[in-house]
Amino acid sequence: MARIAMLGAGFIGRFYADSLHGLRSRDRITSVYSRTENSAQKFAADYDVPFWTTDMDAAINRKDVDIVCISLPNNLHLPAVLACAKYKKAVMTTKPLGRNAKEGLQMLKAVEKAGIFAGYLEDLCYTPKFLKSLKTIQSGALGKILWARSRETHPGPHSDWFWDKNQSGGGAMLDLACHCVEIARNYIGKDVRPLEVMCWADTQVKPIDAEDHAIGLVRYASGAIGQFEVSWTFRGGLDLRDEVMGSEGTIWINNFLRTGFEMFLSGQGAGYVAEKAESSSGWIFPVGDEIHELGYNAMFTDMFDALDQGREPAETFYDGYVVNAILDAAYKSAQTRRWEPV
């Protein structure tokens, strides 16, 4: 049994809680922290959590906490990780690791110095289709990987803090391309060094300071190209697609928007359909098991198995740091309009 402190009681914290309490059954959230009393109390009531607080340290430094799960805005990842290191608590954090590589490296060094378990919750590297594709690629069936493209687009984030660049650290690129970069990096090979990035980014629709649309190319030492396409301006729901081209084969994946499950409803609609769905009537595209299809169950299984077995999970703080470094180069390239080194 894993006893978990949940930091954050919002949208992603609830997604995590649904998976944590429903997956192995024996894992339980024993404390929850939120910046507001109402959110903390409601989360505790909804998930039968015995202790709630608006004091982050109080949520972490408890005898009934084995591991801390961070589901907070980006600007709070660093102080939360430093608190876990202070109290020698295992930690796993949502993406991105930091708002930039400097923060990511600070967190990586902190957990290494404290000697604590640290997992990077990159759920889209645990989806059923991703895991099957990665296994196929690692078997050599596609030959040499030449190009890996990943796309994530939707109408925009669900929480106000995403729109504040000081809290988020960036716009659609930091929010979404962190997924895409790590997906492509897995397909190309984590042992292959990313060398440089070329990126276009702009604010096309949203009334914000940060970018709402970006496209980037990452060149790797093997000669492979990783490509990301991200947007907060896409209408029609959440679009998650990957494509991999090798010298001996190709993989094409549609993870979410059009998966073969289609439904037409008139009148009042169906209520919640799927994450970022824009309509609950007419032709809609529900997801059979959203938590499973988005990789949460496999992700937490890997995290807890790794914790129990004393090994690293498939996605680590180092991976999160590399992603931050690639995205720092992407942001610089968007300004200089040149290839920028990682």
Beta strands, then each sheet from edge to edge (+ up, - down):
strand 1: 3-7
strand 2: 28-33
strand 3: 51-53
strand 4: 67-70
strand 5: 90-94
strand 6: 118-121
strand 7: 145-153
strand 8: 194-202
strand 9: 213-220
strand 10: 225-231
strand 11: 239-246
strand 12: 249-254
strand 13: 263-265
strand 14: 282-284
strand 15: 340-341
sheet 1: 3+ 2+ 1+ 4+ 5+ 6+
sheet 2: 12+ 11- 7+ 10+ 9- 8+ 15-
sheet 3: 13+ 14-
end
